[in-house]
């Protein structure tokens, strides 16, 4: 008899331990999914914004083109109109033109991004890996450029080398305009579209090639305080702009990219649902085992007049104890992963697919608390189902289980 009781206790302990492990693994997976999913979202957004701004203002004709087809006047009054939105921090004047880079017999196509002497280089500071920024002033046209490490490698170029650029102006001139530039800096964004194309240089170079006046520009790059307000601020700016200019937010400009990273939230939700289902199944099994083992106690409590709801609460507390232990262990390992990945960057990613070389991790205390509370509430609610089934058994039937 003692052997049977010990054997039953051993089985129930194993089932409870399995339930605790299931909960701990589940919450660990959720923390990893949230931290990597949010990390990827924020990193991709920040990279996109760094090279494009939160909002672009340009003539409508430039919307569907990678180059600045039509210029507009870089007017102080226009800047004041845009600046009246308190969320606006930076306005960069830029222009784009298609170029071909040539070194001996090697060619490479690219997009020349012209910036002026007031350009705020801080926005791409974290991506500059070698050298410095081009020296641009109003007195003369700068012959310095920066380009990506990838583009330089393809043309066997290094920092300090000279390279010929061939410009094709917007009027489709037959003979491209050729100019020689010195490479003073190399950057690496991790974005193939940027690293394979973008070259930074003096906007006056584009003005000269396209015969623009000195006060003309291709577009404004506008940086605001919060990317999540970009759509709203873009609409406000658009309402105040002259009829020939459009305002487009970064989420609209790179719609497919933002739609893709929005799917990360859906993936996290699916993982959360699967983890909760698995955890509830294991918890329910553990609770059922406990109820069967204590069927004599349940019968005794019922005969003493204790209501079903109170008996259910006894086993519900047992379930909550299992959940709490699992959450404690799971949070520990989830946060351990977070700090290790944050410091040592052990998990690598394919930049061609994910636009980053290392899996970034971001998670807030509020997200951890919300996840834990949601987990407890959902699991507790679903545990009432097995409790209701078992507690319908009459005292006489419960005694037969012994």
N, C-alpha and C positions, 0 to 999 in steps of 0.2 A: 504493500500500500504506500509506504514511504517512497519506494522507488518510482511508483507511478506518479505521485505528486511532484517528486523532484524532476521527473522527465517532463511533465506538463509545464512546470515552472521554467525549465530549460528552454522548451519550445517557445513559450510566450516571451521570454527574455530575448530570444533570437529575433522573433518577429518585431518586437519593440525596437531593438537595435537596428534592424533593417529599415524600419519606418524613420528612425532618427537620421540614419545615413541618407535615405532618399530625400528627406527635407533639406539636409545640409548640402548635398550635391545640387539639389534644385536651386537653392538660394545662391550658391556659388556660381552656377551657370547663369542665373539671371543677372547678378552683379557684373560678371564678365561680359555678357551680351550688352547690357546698358552702357558700361564704361567704354567698350570698344566701338559700339554703334554710335553713341554720342560723340566720342572722340573723333571718329572718321567724319561725321557730319560737320563738326566744328572746324576741323583741319581743312577739309575740302572747301568749305565756305570761306574761311580766312584766306586761303591761297587765291581763290577766285577773286575775292574783293581786293586783295593786295595789288593785283595786276590790272584791275579794271575799275575799282571804285565801287561804292554801293549803288550809285546812280550815274547814268550817262545822259548828258544833254547834247544834242546834235541835230543838224537838219534831217528831215524825214528821209531824204535821199540816201543818207549814210547808214540807215538802220539795217538794211539787208546786205551791206557790203563790209568786207574786212578792212577796206581802205577808206580814207576820207575823200569822198567824191566831190562834195561841195563844202566850202569853208563858210564860216560866219564870223561876224565881228566880235572880237574879244573886248566887250564893252564893260566899263566900270559900273554903269547903271544896271546892266544885266546881272553882274555879280552881286550887286546889292539886293536885287530882287530875290535871287537864290538864297543869299545869306540871311534874309529876314526870317527864314526858318531856323529856329534856335538849334535844331538838331544837326545842322550842317557845320562841319569842322574844317574841312579842306576842300578847295576847288583847284584842281590841276588842269592847266590848258595843254591839250595834246593833239596830235594829228598822226595819221597812219598812211603809209604808202608801201606798195609792193616793191621788193628789191630782189636782185640775184647777187649772191656772194660768190666771188671767184678768186681762187688761188691756184695759179698755174693752170692745170687742166681739169681741176675739180670745181664743180658748180653746186650751189645750194640755194634754194628759194627761201625767202623770209619776208617778214613784215617789219618795216622800219617804223618804230614808235618815236615820233619827235616830241620832245619836251622842252620847256623853256627854262630860263635861269631861276625861276621861282618854284620849280618842281620840288615837291616834298619827297625826298628819297627815303625817308624813314619808313614809308609804307612797304618797301621791298627790302629793307635792311637785313632781315633774317635770312634772305635767300642769296645774298651776295657771298660767295665762297672764296673769291680771290680778287685782289686788286681794289680799285676805287671806282667812284662814279665819274662820268664824263664832266669835265669842267666846261660849263656853258655860261656864256655872258652875252650881253647885248651889243658888245663892240664888234665882235667877229663871229663867223660861223665855226663852231667847234668841229674838229676832225677826229673826235674821240667817240668810241662806242663801247657798250657792254652787250654781251650776248651769252647764251647758255653754254655750259660746259659741254653738253652733248653736241651742239652745233659746231663748237670749236674742235672737238675731237674728230668729227666726221670730215672736217676740212684740214685736219692735222695742224690746227692753229693753237698758239699758246699766248699767254699774257704778254703784251708788248709787241706782238706781231702786227704787221700791216695787212690789210685785206681790201680788195676792190669791191665796191658796191655799184650795181647798175640799177638806176631808178627808171621806171616807166611812168610818166606822168599821166594824170587823169584825162588829158586831151589826146591820148594815144599817139604820141609822137613816134615817128618811125625809128629814130635812133635813140636808144636809151642814154640817159645822163650817167656818166661814170665819175666816181669820186673815190679817193683812197682814204681809208680810216685806220686809226690805231686802236687796237683792243686794249682797253685800260681796266676792264673788269669782267669777271665771269660769274654767272649766277646758276642756281639749280632750283627750280620750283617743284619738280616732281610731276608736273602737269605736261604730258606729251605735246598737247596743242601749243603750249607756251614755249617749252624748251626746244621744240622743233622749228619754231617760226620767229619768235620775238627778238628784236634788236632795239636797244635804246640809243638814241642820239639826239642831236640838236633839231628842234622844230624848224629853225630857220633853213635847214637843208631842204625840207619839204616845201617850204614857202618859195625857195629859190627855184626848185625843180618845176613846181606847178605855177610859178609866176603869181603867187599870192602877195597881197599887200602885207606890210609888217604887222598890222593889227588883226590879221585873220588867223583863225584856228579851226581845227577839225571837229573837236568835241571838248566837253568838260568832263573830267572825272571828279565826281563828288563823293566825299567820305562823310558819313554821319556817325552818330554815337552808338547806334544799335542796328545791326543787320535786319532784325525782325521788324523794324519800322520802315524799311526801305520802300516797300510798296506804297505805304501811306504817304510818306514824304515825297515820293516821286510824283504822285497824283497832285499833291499840293503845288509842287514846283511847276508841273505841266500847266496848271490852271493860270499861272502868272506869266508864262512864257509868251513871246511873240508867236504869231501863227505859223511861222516857218520852222519852228524848233519843236523837237519832241523830247520827252523825258522818259527814260526807261530804266527800271530797277534791275539789279543784278539777277534776281530770281526769274525775271522775264527774259533777260538777255541770254541767260544760260538755263533755259527752261528744262531741257532734257536732263542736265546734270542735277538740278535741284529736285526734279521729280524722282530721279534715281536714288538720291540720298534720303529722300522722304520715305522710301520703301524700307529703310532701316528701322523706322519706328514700327512698321507693320511686322517686320521680322521679329523684333523684340517682343511684340504683343503675342505672336504665335508661340514663341519660346516660353513666355510667361504662362500661357494657357496650358501647354503641354506639361510643363513642370508642375503646375498646380494639380492637373489631373493625375499624374503619376504619384504625387505626394499624397493626394486624397485617397487614392486606391490603397496605398501602403498604410496610411493612417487608419482607414476604415478596417482593413484586415487586422491591424493591431488591436483596435478597439473591440472588434468582434471576438477575437481570441480572449481578451480580458473579460468580456461579458459572459462568454461561455464558461470560463474558469470560475467566475463568481456568480453563476446562476443560482446557487443555493443562497448566497447573500442577498441577491435580488428578490428571491421568493420570500425570504425572511423579512426584508424591508417592506415588501408589499403587504404582507400579512399584518405588519405593524401599522399599516395605514399610510405609509409614505407614498406620495403621489409620483406618477411616472416622470413628470418634469424634473422633480428633485433628484430622482435616481439618474436621469439622463445627465443632469449637471455634474454628478459625481464622475461619470465616465468622460464627460466633456472636459473636465479639468485634467483628467489623465491625458486626453488628447492634446490639450494646450501645453501640458508639461513636455510631451514628446516634441511638439512644434517648437517650443521655446529652446529646447536643447539643440534641435536641428538648426534653428536659426542662428544660435550662438556660434556653433561650429562653422556653419556655412558663411556667415558674415566674416568670420576670421579668415577663412581661406580665400574668400572673394576679395577682401581688402588686401590680403597678402599678395595676391596676383596683381592687383592694381598698383601697389607700391613698387613691386619688383619690375613690372613692365614700364612704369613711369621712370624708374631710375636706370634700369639696365637695357631696356628696349630689346628683349629677347625674341619677341615675335616679329618676324619680317614679312612684308607684303610685296606683291608685284606692283611696282609703280605704274606699269602700263594699264593695269586693271583698276587699282584703287587710288592712284595719284599720290601715294605716299609709300616710302620705303619701309617704314616702321609703323606697327599698329599703335595709333595714339589712343590714350585712355583719358576720359574725363567723366567724373561723377560727382554729384553734390550730396551733401548730408541729407537734404530734403528728399532727393530721389531714393536714397537708401532707406530712410524712414518710411516713405510712402510705400515702397516695395514690401517692406517687412509688415507694415500695418495691413496692406491689401492682402498679403499672403495669409496672415492670421485670420482676417475677417472672412475671406472666401473659404478657407479650409474649415473654419469653425462652423460656418453656415452649412457646408456640404456634409459635415460629420453628423448632422441631425438625421440624415437619411438612414444610415445603418442603425443608429440609436433607436429610431422609431420602429424599425422592423423587428428588432430583438425585444424591445420592451413591450411589444404586444403579446408576448408569450405569457400565459397565465402562471401563477405560482406553482400549481401542480405539475404543469408541463416542464417548467424550469427545473424542478427537482429531479425529473427523469433524466436530464442531461448528466446528472452526477452518476 
